[in-house]
């Protein structure tokens, strides 16, 4: 294949910790330069025709469109006297927020983001209602950027207030209980453009208080940490409305706790009192009675437990354990409900388990029945007597359950089931297997395929992984994965490799920092298992991952190119020696290590995808498709730009395609319109079909 010429600056060599590191494509870090824009055009000019020449393209797109064309719902939630829920009738680019007076009442359209842009690239990116449910603060994102604007709506009239809050990023919204205003995080001092196409590091977030109906210029600065410019400030108002709880974090692992009693009138900085002043564990506020708060934490509990901390007497030796750590299962989240109870969700061998417990003692009330799958939505508040939760699995996009706490025994009832048109789940089976990694560690993996699959190595297979940041990849419904089975008769495999949170902190620690190579070894071992057991052969095996998973599959292709037939790497972190210099990259040092420190530099340079491209001994490298987007301000596109240039330069003469797909008006993935999702999935399947000579099954 003929690749476009990309200028290679062999003279650009940097000395890091005594090691000379070439960076011939450093110039691609200037994403706004004319040369970089020409690079993007030249790459798309070869990628687009390659993907469009697939003979089955129209059929694939038609099937993906049909599969997505069914109603999808979120859990309803009650705010004030009304219920709200998101619904997408099928192919709408963005889900619409609906409102109803009762669960049986007629639903009316309340907030429709599809009306805010012609191409569906403006999305709702979080919202909070005031305590009385009469004012709604909601965030909008354009083109998938992490930057948000905050808007306020009068719920009764449907009218927006005139003000728009800007330069908001990595922020929640927290209302004071007098319904007068919100706390939000803002990078007010951020210079230059803030549309998601910039690469500038995000520092000096500040917490502001905004009064409804006033200009952002009048907002009150309440909390900042000038001595810690990398802090991201999470703030919540306690369930009783009396306290502001502030939990700053620097990276993706640990946080601090401060609190303050809220004054009646917020006019200036709030004096914070420290509760936890060392970054050594994760803390999440659950609820409180008076000054005694419940936190979910991994302090002294690798699988998390609940502790009670008196804000007014917070010495660590005064803390008490409310719900002890389960040594096998991970306490994933806790939702207080019906004043004196809490719903606790555990991860047990990667599957969700639900328990209802007493909030005061932690004692078990009852287990709530669940099949093998994941809770991927819950709604309820401590002051409410009902809750909803959404269950999803590999073959079901969602069953929403309603639990009425006024009726005993507590039996959840199916409120709504989401069904995919044309998907006969009885034709497929899912199983969980365990395999051994290089060091003997047992790794769980979910497999999904048609019943009666012949294990003769002739089936295409999709191996999907993530392996990082304490994120658990539980069984969930993926339109892409189910389509892979339907279109190609393929096997879908999802290994729960180390670095994730499936088995608590120990599992996460086993795949981060100096243990990161374990993640790649676990993934290689999954590929070997699929081949050895006859599910597929290396020639027919596609690896796929996004973000940290994009790094995973790119690093694995460099290390074991013979194991994989094709590699789909979406928005991946490819330059592990410079990731910390762009947007929020420095926050990932908790998983990758800081390249400024020699021990981490020497570890990272061993597997950084950009720095480890070599011609395989066989001369053949897997067909590779990198995907990125111009408004990805989480993992900036320069990572993929630099890697594809290095791949094409060093491996361009081998037979398999090495391509990059660069989307426009799109970001890291959140808020992506339905039509863009279908288009991207179509491109991925066309790439696999072209490169692996896959055939459509009837």
N, C-alpha and C positions, 0 to 999 in steps of 0.2 A: 504494500500500500504506500502511496506517495503522501508524505506529510508536509505541511507548509514549513518553510524555513523559519526557525526561531533563533533570534540573535543569542549567541552563547558567549558570555564574557568570562573567558578562561582566566583573566587577570584578577578577577575578584576573589580574593582568598582572605579569610579572617582568621586570626590566631585566637583560639579559645582554650584557656587552661593549658597552654603549651602545645596545642594541636592545631595544625593548619587545616582549616575547613573551607573548601571551595564552595562558592555560592553563585554559580554562573548565571542564575536567573533572578538575582536580587532585584533587577529592574522591574520585574513583574509585580513587585510589591506596591508600586505606584499605580493603583488601579485606575486613576483618572488620566494618565498620560495617553497621548495619541498613539504611542507605540503599543501600549497594552490594549487599547481599544481595537487596534488593527489585529493584534494577536487573537482577541476574542472572535472577531469576524472571520479570520482565516480558519480558526479551529471549527467554528460552527459550519463553515462552508464545506468541510469534508464530512463532519458528523451527520448533519441533517440529511444529505442525500443517501448516506449509508443506511440510516435508519428508515428512510422512506422507501428504499428499494425492496423492502421485505414484501414478498408476494402476498402474505396473509395479513398485511397491516390493517386493511379495512375490516376484516373479520374479527381480528383481535380487538380493535377499538370498539366495534359494535357489541362484542360480548362483554367487555369491561363496562361499557355504558349501560347495557341492560342489567348487569349485576348490581350496579350502583343505584338503579332506578327503583327505589322503594322507600317508604317513609322511615325516618330515623328519629329517635327521641332521646332527650336527656331525662334524668330524674326530675319530677316536679319539685318545687320548693315553695314554702309559704313565707311571704314577707308582708307584715301588717295583716290586712284582711284579705289579701289576694294570693292566688297561686300563679307561679310562672314556670315555664319550661321552654326548652329549645326544641324545634322540630325542623327537619329538612324533608320536604315532600318527596325528594328523590334526587333530582339533578340540579337543584338550586346550588349556586356557587357557595353560599354561606347559609348556615342554619339561622332561622328566624326565631326571635324570642316572643313567645305568646303569653297572654295574660288571661286568667279566668277568675270569676268570683268564688267558685267552688269547684271541686274535682269533677262534678257532673255538669257544671255550667258551660255555656258556650265560650269557646276560646276566641280571643280576638288578637290580631297582630299588634304587637306592642313596639318592637324595635327590629327593623329589617335592614341589615347591613347591605343587602343587595341593591338597595336604592341609593347607596352612598357612592358607588362607582359603577361604571358601565361594564367593567371586566371582572367584577367580583373580587378585586384585590384589596379591599378594605374589610377587615374582620374585627369582630368583638373579641377583645383580648383580656377579659376579666371584668367583673363588676361587683358592686356592693350596694345594697339598699340600706337606707337609714333605718333606725330602730323602729320607727312607726310605719315603715314601708311606704312613705309618701314621697321620698326623694331618692332618685336612683343615680349613683355615680358609676359610669361605665367607661372603659378604656377602648380606644380604637388603634389598630395597627395598619399601616399602609405597606403593601408589597411584602408582607411577612417580616418586616423589621422588628427588632426588639424595642425600638423607640415607640412610645405610646403617647396619645393625647387623651386627657381625661375630660369627659363631658358630664353635665348634670341635667337630669330630666325631672320635671314635676309629673309624678305618676298619674295623678287624677286628670290633669289637663292634657298630658302627652307632650307638653311644650318643653323645649330645652331652655335652660338658663343661658344667658349670653356668653358667659366666660368659657374659655378653653384653656386647660392647663397643659403646658408643653414641656419638652425636655424631660419626660418621665420615662424611666427605664428600670427594670428589676425592682418593681414596686408593687406592694399590695395597696389596698385602700382600707382605712379603718375609721368608722364614724364615732363621733362623740354621742353619748346617749341622749343629749338634748336635741338631736337631729339637726344641729346648726352647721356642722362642718366635718371635714375629713382630714386625716393625716395621709400624706403620700410622700414618696421618695423622688427626688429630682436632682438631675445633674445641671444645675443652673449655670455653672461656670464653664460648661463644655463649649469649646470654641470650634469654629468651622461648621460644616454642614452636619445635620443630624437626621438624615433620611434613611440611614441603613446601608449606604454605599461607601461610607467612610471606614477607615481602619484605626482611627485614633483610640488610644487607651481610655477607658472610662474610669475616672477617679473623682473623689470628693463628692460623693452622693450626700445630700442633705435631706433631713426630714422637715417638711413644712406642714403647717395647718392652714387649710383653706375654708373660709366661710362662704356658704352657698349664696350666690347672687353678687359676689364681689369680684373684682379683677384679680388675676394672678399676681399682679404687681403689689397687691396689698397683703399677700400671704405672709404668715408669720413663720420665721425660722425657729423651730423648736429644739432640734437636736442636730449636732454635727460632730464629727471626730476629725478635726484638722490634723491631729498627730498620726492618724491612720487613714490616709487618702484612699486606700483600697477597700475600706469597709463598705458593704452593702447593708442598708439599715432596714430590718424588718420591724414593723410596729403593729401591735394589736391593742385594742381596748378590752379590758377584762369583761367577763360576762355580766358583772354587776355594774359596769360603767364607771367605777371609781378610779381604776388604775390604768395608766399607760404602760404597756410592757414593751420594751425595746430590746431586740435581739440582733446585734450586728454580727456579720461574718465576713471573713476575708477571702475564703476560697469556697470549696464545695463540701467541706467536712464539718468543722466545729463552729459553735457560736457562743457568744457571751449573753448574759441576761442583766438588764437594768430595769428599774421601774421608777415611776413617779406617781404621786397622787395628783389627779387632774384638777386644776383650778377651775372655778366657775367661768372665768373669762381668760382666754388664752391670748396673751399680748406679747410674749417674748419667749426667750429660751427657757426650757423646763429643766430644773435641777434634778439630775438622775441619781439614783442610789444603786450601787452595784450589788448584784446577787451572786453572779458568777463572773469573775474577772480574769479567768484564764481560758485560752482557746485549747481545750483538751477533750471536749465531748460535744455531742449534739443535744440540744434541748428544744422541745416543742410544747408550747402552752396548750393545756387541755381545758381547764376550767378553774374556778376558785370559789371558796366560801370565806367571806371576809378577807383577811390578809393571807390566808393559807391557799396556795396554788398547787394544782396538780400539773406535773410536767412528764412527758414521755422522753426518756433519755437513755443513751448508751453509756452513761457514766457508771463504771463498775458493773456493766451488764452488756456483754457483746450482742445479745439478742434483744436488747431494750427492755426496760421495765418502767413502771410508773412510780414517781416519788412525790411526796408532799413537801413543799418548802414554804415556810412562813416568811413572807417578804419583810416583815418587821423584825425577824429574828432568824437570819438566813445563814448562820454559820453551818458549814457542811456537817458537823457532828450533830446538828439538830434536825437534819433531814430524816424523814421516815419513808420506808418503802411501802407503797400502797398495794401494788400488784407486782409480785416477784417475777424475775426473769424466768421464762421457760427455756430450759437448756437445749431444747430441740427446735422449737418453733420461734419464729421472729415476730415480735409485736409490731405490726406494720402501721396501724393508725388507730385512733380512739375518737369516738364521737359521743359526747354527753347527750342525754335525751331524757325527757319526762322528769326533769328536776333531780332525781336521785339515782339515775341509772346511766350506764354507758355501753355503747356497742364497741366491742374490741375486735379488730381484724388481725388475725395471725397469718403468716405464711408458713405452711407445713409442706415440706418437700415441693415447694414452688406453687402449691395450690392455696387459694384463700380459704380460711376457716373463720366463721363468725360466732362470737359469743356475746351474750347479754350478761352484764355484771352490775353489781351495786357500786355506785360511785364512791360511797363513804368507806367501804371496806375492801373492795376489789373482789368480793366473793361472787362465785358463779350463780347466775339465775337459771340460764338454760343455753344450750347450743342451738343455733339456727341452721337448718339443713341446707347443704350446698352440694352441687355436683362438682366435677373437676373443672376448675376454671378460676376466674378472677373477679373480684369486685372492682369495677372501674368507674364507680360513681356512687356517692351517698349524699343525702340531704336531710337535714334535721337540725334542731337547736335544742339546747338544754331546757328552754322554757316551753317547748312544744311537746305534744303528746302523740306525735306520729313521725315516722321517718320512711324514707324511700331509699332503696339501694338497687344498683344495676349490676347484674351478673353477666359476664361474657365468657365465651370459651372459643376454642379453635374453630368450632363449627356453628357458633351462635353469636350474632353481633350484639344481642342483649335481651335479657328478660328483666323488667323493672318490677320489683316487689314493694308492696306497701305493708308496713307494720303499724297497726293501731295499738298504742300502749294503754288504751282505756279498756281493752278487752283481754281477759285472761282465759285460757293460757295464751301466751304470745306466739301466734302463728302467722308468719308472713303470707300474704296473698298475692298472686300474680296480678299486677296492675296493668301491665302492657307488655306484649311480646313483639320484638322486632324480627320480621321475617324477610329473608332474601328470596326474591322471585327466581325460580329456576334452579334453586339449590336443593337437591334431594340429599339430605344429610345421611340417609340410610345407606348410601352407596360408599360412604367413607368411614375410616376408622382412625382413632387417635390412641396412641399409647405412650407411656413414659418408660424409657429404658435408662440404664446406668452403664457407663463405660469407664475404663481406666485411662487417666492421663499419663503423661510421660513419667511423672514422679509417683504414680500409683494412686493418686487422689481419684475418688469415685465422682464422676460428673453426671448429673441428670440431663436427659435430653428428651424433648417431645417430638414424636414422629407422627406424621399425618399423611395418609395416602388412600387410594381406592382399595376397597375390600378385595381380597383375592389377588393382590399384587404378587407377581412372580419375581422372586429375588434371584435374578440371573445376571445382574449387573447392567441390564439394558435400559433401565429407567432413568430419565433425567431427574436430577435432585437439586433442591435449593437449600443451601445451608446458611441460616441467618444467625448472626451473633452481635453482641454488644460488649459485655464484659468490662464495666467500669462504673465509677461514681456511685457505688452502692445502689445502683438501679436494678430492680428485679424484673426480668423479662418473663412474666407469667403468661399462661395461655390466654390469648386474646384473639379476637376475630380480625384477620387481615385480608382485605379484598385482594391484594396482590398475591398472597400465599395461596388462597383458595382458588384464584384464577389460574395459578401455575399448575395446580392439580387438575383443574377442569380442562385447560387448553392442551396441556402436554402429557396428561396422565402421570404427572410428576410426583415425587416424594418431597415433602417439606420437613426439614429437620431444624429444630431450635434448641441448641445446647445451652444450658445455664452455667456458663463458664465463670471462673473466678473473676473478681473485680466487681461483680454485681452484689446485690444485697440479699440474694435468695436464702442464704444461711447466715445472715447477720454480719457483724463487723469482721469476724474471722475470715469469712468468704471474701469480703471486700479487701481486707488487708492482704490476703493471699494473692491478689492480682493488681496491686498498685505499687508505685514507687519502684524499689529495687526488685520487687516480685512481678513486675509487669510481664516478663517473658512467660510466666505461667499461663497468662491469658491466651497467648498465641499457641503455646503447647496444647492447651485444652482444646482449642479450635482445630488444630491439626489432627489431634486424636479423634475428634468427632468425624472429620473427613475420612480418616483411616477406618473407623468403625463402619461407616456407611458403605465403603468399598468392600471391606472384608466380609461383611454380612450379606453382600449381594444386592443391596438396595440400589446401587448405582455403580458407575466406574468413574475414575478421575476425569476422563474425557467429557463426561456428561454432567459433571458437578459444577454448579454455580455457587460461589460464595457471595453473600450480600450483607452490607451493614451501612449504617448511617451515623455521621458525627464521630463519636468515639468508636463506633462500629465500622465507620469508613476507614479510620486508622487501622483497626483490627484486620480487615480483609486485605488492605494494601500491604501491611507488614507481613501478613501470612503468605501473600503471593511472592514477595521478595524472598522469604525464607524457604518455602517449599513449592516452587512453581509447578512441579510435576504433579501435585495433588489436586490441582484445580483446573477445570476447563475454561471457566469464565469468572470474571470478578466484576461485581457491581459495587462501586464505592461511592456513597452519597455524602456530600458535604463533610468530607473527612479532614482530620487534623494530620497534615502530611509533613510539616517542617517542625520537628520536635525540639529544635534548638532555638527557634524564634517565636513559638506560639504565644509566649507570655508577653509579647510586645504589642499585640493588637487587641482592640476592643476589650473584651472581658477575659482574654486568654490567661492572664495571670492567676485567675481563680482556679485554674486546672492544675496548678502546681501541687495541690493536695493529692492528686492521682498520679501525675506524671513525674513530679519532682521539679525543682527549679533549675533550669540549665545554667544559671549563674553560679551554682554550687558545683564544684568539680565532681563529686561522687555521682550526682544526678546527671551531669553532662556526659560522663563516661558511660553511664548506663543507657541514656537516651540515644546516643550516637550509634549504638549497636543495632537499634531497630527502627529509628526514624525513617519512614518510607522514602523521603526525598534523598536521604544520604546513603541508602542501601540498595540502589538499583544496580544489578549486575547481570551480565549475560549468563544464563543458565548453562550448565554443562551440556544439556541436550540441545541447546540453541533455541528452545521453544519456551515462550512465556505465555501465561493464560491470556485469552482475549480480555481486554480491560476497558470498562466504561466508567469514567469518573463523572459525577454529576455535581454541579454547584449552581449558584445563582448570584445575580448582581447585587441583591439586597440582603445577602446573608451576612449579618453583622455579629453573629455568634461565632461561627467558624468562617472567617473571611475567605473569599474565593481564591485569594493568592496562593493558599495552600495547594489547591488542586491545579492551579495554573503552573506552579513550579514543578509539581510531580509529573504532570503529563509531558512537559517539555523535556524533562530528564528521561522519561520512559521512551519517548519518540526518538531522542538523540541516541541513546545507548542500545535500544532494542528494536528500532524501526525497521531493521532488515529481516527480522524473523516474521513468520507468516501471519500471526494473529493480530487483529486490529487493536490499536491503542488509541482510544478516543475520549474526548471530553464533551459533555453536553452542558452548555452554559445558559441557564434560563434567565429571563428578564422579568422585572416586577415580581420577583419571588425572593424568599429568604431562606431560613434554616429549615423550614417545613411547617411551622405553626401557622394556622390561618390560611393555608393554601386553598384556593378555590377548587371546587369539584372538577371543573373542566381541565384545570392544570394538572390535577392529580391523575385523571384518566389519561391525559396526553403523555405524562411522564411514565406511567405504567406501560402504556402502549410502546413507547420507545425502548424501555427496558426489555420487554418481551421480544420485540423485533430484533434487538441486538443479540439476545440469547438464541433466537431462532436462526439468524444469519450465521452466527459464529459456531454454533454447536450442531447445525443441520437438524434442528428439532422438527418434528412433524406434529401437526394438530391432530388431536384424537377426536373422533366423532362423539 
